[in-house]
Amino acid sequence: MRYVALVLAILTGLVVLVGYFVPALAPLRDMLLTWSIILAGTATLVGVFNLILVHGTKVTKREKGSIYSALLLLCLFAAFIFGLALGPDDPNIRLLVDAVIVPVEATLMALLAVTLLYASIRLLRRRANVMSVVFILTAVLMLFASATLPFGEVGPLNDFLRPWFQHVLALGGARGILIGVALGTLTTGLRVLFGADRPYGGK
Amino acid sequence: MISLDLISGILAFFFSLMILSYLIGDNPLFRIAVYIFVGVSAGYVAAVAFWQAIWPDLIQPLIYGTTLQRALLAIPLVLSVLLLMKISPQLTRLGTPSMAILVGIGSAVAIGGAVTGTLFPQISATINAFDLSKVASPIDAIVNGGLILVGVVTTLAYFHFSAGTTAEGSVKRFGLIEIIAFVGGIFVAITLGVLFAGVYSAALTALIERLHFFGTFFGLGN
C-alpha cells in the first residue's frame, strides 16, 4: 500500500505539473483536477465526520463540557440536514448564515481590536528590542496617518510618509516574504513529487 | 406574525452580545455562542462541499452522463469511498491512496501557483521598479527601486538559517549574513507593522459596525 500511494502521488503530481507546459496533456490534467475537487469535497466530509466523532465521544463519555459538545452536534446536524435538503443558496439557509455565522464572525473580528491592542502592549513589555520598537512605531504611524484626527489630517504624514512606508519599505519586505514563501512552497512541493516527503501516510 | 428577518436579527443580536461577553473573560455564554458557531459552520461547509463539489462533479454526471463519463467517474467514486474509510481507525489505511493523489495533485498545483503566480511576477515587479519610463524622475526609480531591492534581498537573508559553530560552542550565522539579516529584520518589522495597522483598522471598523448594529437594534440612530 505504501508503494502504491507513493507511485500514485508522484504520477498524478507529475502529470498535472507537466500538463501546464505540454498542451497535449491538458485534458488529462483537467480530468485529474476535477478528480481532486471531488476528493477535496469528500475530505471535507471526512473532516466533519471526525468532528462529529470527537464530540460524540465527549457526549457519550459525559466528559467535562459535554453539554457544549451536544449543542455543537445538534447545530451541526440541523445545518447539514437543512443545507442538504434546501441547498446552500436557499433564502432560509442564507437567513441561518446571517443570523449565526455573519454576526459571530463580525463580533470575533471586533474583539480583535481589543486583543490586538493588549498583545501589542504585552509585546513591548516582554520583548523590547529593535524589531519590536520598529514594529510598534510603524503601526502607530500608519494608524495616525490613516485616521481622521480631531485637528484634521497631518499633511506630510498622510501625503508623503504613509505612501512611502506602504509602497517602498513595506513593499520590499512583503515582496521578500512572498518570494520566501513561494520558494518554500516550491521546495516542499518538489520534495513531495520526488517522494522525499510523504504526508499522506507513507513512511 | 413574527417575520423570519426579525428572528434572524434577534439571534444576531444575542450572538453578538454573547461573543462580546468575552471582554469580561471566558464564560459559558461565550462558549455556547462559539460551539453553536462551529456546529453551524461545519454543517454548512459539509452541505456546500456536497452541493458544489460532490453533486456537480460526481453524482450528477454519474446519473445523467454518457457511458464514457460514467466509466471514467468510477475511479474518483472508488477513491472517494476509500477516502471515507479514513473515518474508521481500523480501515484508515485504505484511504491512503486517495490522500496520496490529493497531495500529489495539490503539490503540483502549489508548485505551478508559486512559480507563475508569485515568483515570476514578484521578481519582475522588483526589476520593473527601476524602469525609467514608468516613474516621474530617475532619482525616484533609483532611490525607491533600490530600497525595494534592498528590502527584498535582506528579507530573504533574514530567513536564511545556515549557521556555524563558534569557538565557545554556540551556533551563530556568519558575520556578513548576520548584518544583512539585521537590516532584513527591520524591513520585516516595518512590513508587519503596516499589516498590523491594516488589520487593526479592519477590527476597529468591525467593532464600530457591531456597536452601530446594537444601536439600530434598539432604535437609536438609523
Boltz contact constraints between the chains, C-beta under 6 A:
constraints:
  - contact:
      token1: [A, 1]
      token2: [B, 93]
      max_distance: 6.0
  - contact:
      token1: [A, 1]
      token2: [B, 96]
      max_distance: 6.0
  - contact:
      token1: [A, 4]
      token2: [B, 97]
      max_distance: 6.0
  - contact:
      token1: [A, 5]
      token2: [B, 96]
      max_distance: 6.0
  - contact:
      token1: [A, 5]
      token2: [B, 97]
      max_distance: 6.0
  - contact:
      token1: [A, 5]
      token2: [B, 100]
      max_distance: 6.0
  - contact:
      token1: [A, 8]
      token2: [B, 97]
      max_distance: 6.0
  - contact:
      token1: [A, 8]
      token2: [B, 100]
      max_distance: 6.0
  - contact:
      token1: [A, 8]
      token2: [B, 101]
      max_distance: 6.0
  - contact:
      token1: [A, 9]
      token2: [B, 100]
      max_distance: 6.0
  - contact:
      token1: [A, 9]
      token2: [B, 103]
      max_distance: 6.0
  - contact:
      token1: [A, 9]
      token2: [B, 104]
      max_distance: 6.0
  - contact:
      token1: [A, 12]
      token2: [B, 101]
      max_distance: 6.0
  - contact:
      token1: [A, 12]
      token2: [B, 104]
      max_distance: 6.0
  - contact:
      token1: [A, 12]
      token2: [B, 105]
      max_distance: 6.0
  - contact:
      token1: [A, 13]
      token2: [B, 104]
      max_distance: 6.0
  - contact:
      token1: [A, 13]
      token2: [B, 107]
      max_distance: 6.0
  - contact:
      token1: [A, 13]
      token2: [B, 108]
      max_distance: 6.0
  - contact:
      token1: [A, 16]
      token2: [B, 105]
      max_distance: 6.0
  - contact:
      token1: [A, 16]
      token2: [B, 108]
      max_distance: 6.0
  - contact:
      token1: [A, 17]
      token2: [B, 108]
      max_distance: 6.0
  - contact:
      token1: [A, 20]
      token2: [B, 112]
      max_distance: 6.0
  - contact:
      token1: [A, 32]
      token2: [B, 105]
      max_distance: 6.0
  - contact:
      token1: [A, 34]
      token2: [B, 57]
      max_distance: 6.0
  - contact:
      token1: [A, 35]
      token2: [B, 76]
      max_distance: 6.0
  - contact:
      token1: [A, 36]
      token2: [B, 102]
      max_distance: 6.0
  - contact:
      token1: [A, 36]
      token2: [B, 105]
      max_distance: 6.0
  - contact:
      token1: [A, 37]
      token2: [B, 53]
      max_distance: 6.0
  - contact:
      token1: [A, 37]
      token2: [B, 57]
      max_distance: 6.0
  - contact:
      token1: [A, 38]
      token2: [B, 57]
      max_distance: 6.0
  - contact:
      token1: [A, 38]
      token2: [B, 58]
      max_distance: 6.0
  - contact:
      token1: [A, 38]
      token2: [B, 76]
      max_distance: 6.0
  - contact:
      token1: [A, 39]
      token2: [B, 98]
      max_distance: 6.0
  - contact:
      token1: [A, 39]
      token2: [B, 102]
      max_distance: 6.0
  - contact:
      token1: [A, 41]
      token2: [B, 49]
      max_distance: 6.0
  - contact:
      token1: [A, 41]
      token2: [B, 53]
      max_distance: 6.0
  - contact:
      token1: [A, 41]
      token2: [B, 54]
      max_distance: 6.0
  - contact:
      token1: [A, 42]
      token2: [B, 80]
      max_distance: 6.0
  - contact:
      token1: [A, 42]
      token2: [B, 83]
      max_distance: 6.0
  - contact:
      token1: [A, 44]
      token2: [B, 49]
      max_distance: 6.0
  - contact:
      token1: [A, 45]
      token2: [B, 46]
      max_distance: 6.0
  - contact:
      token1: [A, 46]
      token2: [B, 86]
      max_distance: 6.0
  - contact:
      token1: [A, 46]
      token2: [B, 87]
      max_distance: 6.0
  - contact:
      token1: [A, 48]
      token2: [B, 42]
      max_distance: 6.0
  - contact:
      token1: [A, 48]
      token2: [B, 46]
      max_distance: 6.0
  - contact:
      token1: [A, 49]
      token2: [B, 87]
      max_distance: 6.0
  - contact:
      token1: [A, 51]
      token2: [B, 42]
      max_distance: 6.0
  - contact:
      token1: [A, 68]
      token2: [B, 31]
      max_distance: 6.0
  - contact:
      token1: [A, 68]
      token2: [B, 35]
      max_distance: 6.0
  - contact:
      token1: [A, 71]
      token2: [B, 35]
      max_distance: 6.0
  - contact:
      token1: [A, 72]
      token2: [B, 35]
      max_distance: 6.0
  - contact:
      token1: [A, 72]
      token2: [B, 38]
      max_distance: 6.0
  - contact:
      token1: [A, 72]
      token2: [B, 39]
      max_distance: 6.0
  - contact:
      token1: [A, 75]
      token2: [B, 36]
      max_distance: 6.0
  - contact:
      token1: [A, 75]
      token2: [B, 39]
      max_distance: 6.0
  - contact:
      token1: [A, 75]
      token2: [B, 40]
      max_distance: 6.0
  - contact:
      token1: [A, 76]
      token2: [B, 39]
      max_distance: 6.0
  - contact:
      token1: [A, 76]
      token2: [B, 42]
      max_distance: 6.0
  - contact:
      token1: [A, 76]
      token2: [B, 43]
      max_distance: 6.0
  - contact:
      token1: [A, 79]
      token2: [B, 40]
      max_distance: 6.0
  - contact:
      token1: [A, 79]
      token2: [B, 43]
      max_distance: 6.0
  - contact:
      token1: [A, 79]
      token2: [B, 44]
      max_distance: 6.0
  - contact:
      token1: [A, 80]
      token2: [B, 43]
      max_distance: 6.0
  - contact:
      token1: [A, 80]
      token2: [B, 46]
      max_distance: 6.0
  - contact:
      token1: [A, 80]
      token2: [B, 47]
      max_distance: 6.0
  - contact:
      token1: [A, 83]
      token2: [B, 44]
      max_distance: 6.0
  - contact:
      token1: [A, 83]
      token2: [B, 47]
      max_distance: 6.0
  - contact:
      token1: [A, 84]
      token2: [B, 47]
      max_distance: 6.0
  - contact:
      token1: [A, 87]
      token2: [B, 51]
      max_distance: 6.0
  - contact:
      token1: [A, 88]
      token2: [B, 47]
      max_distance: 6.0
  - contact:
      token1: [A, 88]
      token2: [B, 48]
      max_distance: 6.0
  - contact:
      token1: [A, 88]
      token2: [B, 51]
      max_distance: 6.0
  - contact:
      token1: [A, 95]
      token2: [B, 4]
      max_distance: 6.0
  - contact:
      token1: [A, 95]
      token2: [B, 8]
      max_distance: 6.0
  - contact:
      token1: [A, 98]
      token2: [B, 8]
      max_distance: 6.0
  - contact:
      token1: [A, 99]
      token2: [B, 8]
      max_distance: 6.0
  - contact:
      token1: [A, 99]
      token2: [B, 11]
      max_distance: 6.0
  - contact:
      token1: [A, 99]
      token2: [B, 12]
      max_distance: 6.0
  - contact:
      token1: [A, 100]
      token2: [B, 40]
      max_distance: 6.0
  - contact:
      token1: [A, 101]
      token2: [B, 41]
      max_distance: 6.0
  - contact:
      token1: [A, 103]
      token2: [B, 12]
      max_distance: 6.0
  - contact:
      token1: [A, 103]
      token2: [B, 15]
      max_distance: 6.0
  - contact:
      token1: [A, 103]
      token2: [B, 16]
      max_distance: 6.0
  - contact:
      token1: [A, 104]
      token2: [B, 15]
      max_distance: 6.0
  - contact:
      token1: [A, 104]
      token2: [B, 19]
      max_distance: 6.0
  - contact:
      token1: [A, 104]
      token2: [B, 37]
      max_distance: 6.0
  - contact:
      token1: [A, 106]
      token2: [B, 206]
      max_distance: 6.0
  - contact:
      token1: [A, 107]
      token2: [B, 16]
      max_distance: 6.0
  - contact:
      token1: [A, 107]
      token2: [B, 19]
      max_distance: 6.0
  - contact:
      token1: [A, 107]
      token2: [B, 20]
      max_distance: 6.0
  - contact:
      token1: [A, 107]
      token2: [B, 210]
      max_distance: 6.0
  - contact:
      token1: [A, 109]
      token2: [B, 203]
      max_distance: 6.0
  - contact:
      token1: [A, 109]
      token2: [B, 206]
      max_distance: 6.0
  - contact:
      token1: [A, 110]
      token2: [B, 206]
      max_distance: 6.0
  - contact:
      token1: [A, 110]
      token2: [B, 207]
      max_distance: 6.0
  - contact:
      token1: [A, 110]
      token2: [B, 210]
      max_distance: 6.0
  - contact:
      token1: [A, 111]
      token2: [B, 22]
      max_distance: 6.0
  - contact:
      token1: [A, 112]
      token2: [B, 203]
      max_distance: 6.0
  - contact:
      token1: [A, 113]
      token2: [B, 203]
      max_distance: 6.0
  - contact:
      token1: [A, 113]
      token2: [B, 204]
      max_distance: 6.0
  - contact:
      token1: [A, 113]
      token2: [B, 207]
      max_distance: 6.0
  - contact:
      token1: [A, 116]
      token2: [B, 200]
      max_distance: 6.0
  - contact:
      token1: [A, 131]
      token2: [B, 185]
      max_distance: 6.0
  - contact:
      token1: [A, 131]
      token2: [B, 189]
      max_distance: 6.0
  - contact:
      token1: [A, 134]
      token2: [B, 186]
      max_distance: 6.0
  - contact:
      token1: [A, 134]
      token2: [B, 189]
      max_distance: 6.0
  - contact:
      token1: [A, 135]
      token2: [B, 189]
      max_distance: 6.0
  - contact:
      token1: [A, 135]
      token2: [B, 192]
      max_distance: 6.0
  - contact:
      token1: [A, 135]
      token2: [B, 193]
      max_distance: 6.0
  - contact:
      token1: [A, 138]
      token2: [B, 190]
      max_distance: 6.0
  - contact:
      token1: [A, 138]
      token2: [B, 193]
      max_distance: 6.0
  - contact:
      token1: [A, 139]
      token2: [B, 193]
      max_distance: 6.0
  - contact:
      token1: [A, 139]
      token2: [B, 196]
      max_distance: 6.0
  - contact:
      token1: [A, 139]
      token2: [B, 197]
      max_distance: 6.0
  - contact:
      token1: [A, 142]
      token2: [B, 194]
      max_distance: 6.0
  - contact:
      token1: [A, 142]
      token2: [B, 197]
      max_distance: 6.0
  - contact:
      token1: [A, 143]
      token2: [B, 197]
      max_distance: 6.0
  - contact:
      token1: [A, 166]
      token2: [B, 194]
      max_distance: 6.0
  - contact:
      token1: [A, 168]
      token2: [B, 144]
      max_distance: 6.0
  - contact:
      token1: [A, 168]
      token2: [B, 147]
      max_distance: 6.0
  - contact:
      token1: [A, 169]
      token2: [B, 190]
      max_distance: 6.0
  - contact:
      token1: [A, 170]
      token2: [B, 190]
      max_distance: 6.0
  - contact:
      token1: [A, 170]
      token2: [B, 191]
      max_distance: 6.0
  - contact:
      token1: [A, 170]
      token2: [B, 194]
      max_distance: 6.0
  - contact:
      token1: [A, 171]
      token2: [B, 148]
      max_distance: 6.0
  - contact:
      token1: [A, 172]
      token2: [B, 148]
      max_distance: 6.0
  - contact:
      token1: [A, 172]
      token2: [B, 151]
      max_distance: 6.0
  - contact:
      token1: [A, 172]
      token2: [B, 152]
      max_distance: 6.0
  - contact:
      token1: [A, 172]
      token2: [B, 187]
      max_distance: 6.0
  - contact:
      token1: [A, 173]
      token2: [B, 151]
      max_distance: 6.0
  - contact:
      token1: [A, 173]
      token2: [B, 155]
      max_distance: 6.0
  - contact:
      token1: [A, 173]
      token2: [B, 187]
      max_distance: 6.0
  - contact:
      token1: [A, 173]
      token2: [B, 188]
      max_distance: 6.0
  - contact:
      token1: [A, 173]
      token2: [B, 190]
      max_distance: 6.0
  - contact:
      token1: [A, 173]
      token2: [B, 191]
      max_distance: 6.0
  - contact:
      token1: [A, 174]
      token2: [B, 191]
      max_distance: 6.0
  - contact:
      token1: [A, 175]
      token2: [B, 122]
      max_distance: 6.0
  - contact:
      token1: [A, 175]
      token2: [B, 152]
      max_distance: 6.0
  - contact:
      token1: [A, 176]
      token2: [B, 152]
      max_distance: 6.0
  - contact:
      token1: [A, 176]
      token2: [B, 155]
      max_distance: 6.0
  - contact:
      token1: [A, 176]
      token2: [B, 156]
      max_distance: 6.0
  - contact:
      token1: [A, 178]
      token2: [B, 118]
      max_distance: 6.0
  - contact:
      token1: [A, 178]
      token2: [B, 122]
      max_distance: 6.0
  - contact:
      token1: [A, 179]
      token2: [B, 122]
      max_distance: 6.0
  - contact:
      token1: [A, 180]
      token2: [B, 156]
      max_distance: 6.0
  - contact:
      token1: [A, 180]
      token2: [B, 159]
      max_distance: 6.0
  - contact:
      token1: [A, 182]
      token2: [B, 114]
      max_distance: 6.0
  - contact:
      token1: [A, 182]
      token2: [B, 118]
      max_distance: 6.0
  - contact:
      token1: [A, 182]
      token2: [B, 119]
      max_distance: 6.0
  - contact:
      token1: [A, 185]
      token2: [B, 110]
      max_distance: 6.0
  - contact:
      token1: [A, 185]
      token2: [B, 114]
      max_distance: 6.0
  - contact:
      token1: [A, 186]
      token2: [B, 111]
      max_distance: 6.0
  - contact:
      token1: [A, 186]
      token2: [B, 114]
      max_distance: 6.0
  - contact:
      token1: [A, 189]
      token2: [B, 107]
      max_distance: 6.0
  - contact:
      token1: [A, 189]
      token2: [B, 110]
      max_distance: 6.0
  - contact:
      token1: [A, 189]
      token2: [B, 111]
      max_distance: 6.0
  - contact:
      token1: [A, 192]
      token2: [B, 107]
      max_distance: 6.0
  - contact:
      token1: [A, 193]
      token2: [B, 107]
      max_distance: 6.0
  - contact:
      token1: [A, 199]
      token2: [B, 103]
      max_distance: 6.0
  - contact:
      token1: [A, 200]
      token2: [B, 96]
      max_distance: 6.0
  - contact:
      token1: [A, 200]
      token2: [B, 99]
      max_distance: 6.0
  - contact:
      token1: [A, 200]
      token2: [B, 100]
      max_distance: 6.0
  - contact:
      token1: [A, 200]
      token2: [B, 103]
      max_distance: 6.0
  - contact:
      token1: [A, 201]
      token2: [B, 96]
      max_distance: 6.0
